[in-house]
Amino acid sequence: MAMILILMIQFGKERCNVN
């Protein structure tokens, strides 16, 4: 379960970085 949370956080961070 934690893995999913980490993946979601990483994905969001990457999207923010793209900005």
C-alpha positions in Angstrom: 0.0 0.0 0.0 2.8 2.4 0.9 4.4 1.7 -2.5 1.3 3.1 -4.2 1.5 6.3 -2.1 5.1 6.8 -2.9 4.5 6.3 -6.6 1.6 8.8 -6.5 3.8 11.4 -4.6 6.7 10.9 -7.1 4.3 11.3 -10.0 2.9 14.5 -8.6 6.4 15.8 -7.9 7.5 15.0 -11.5 4.4 16.9 -12.8 5.2 19.9 -10.7 8.8 19.8 -12.0 7.6 19.7 -15.6 6.0 23.1 -14.9 
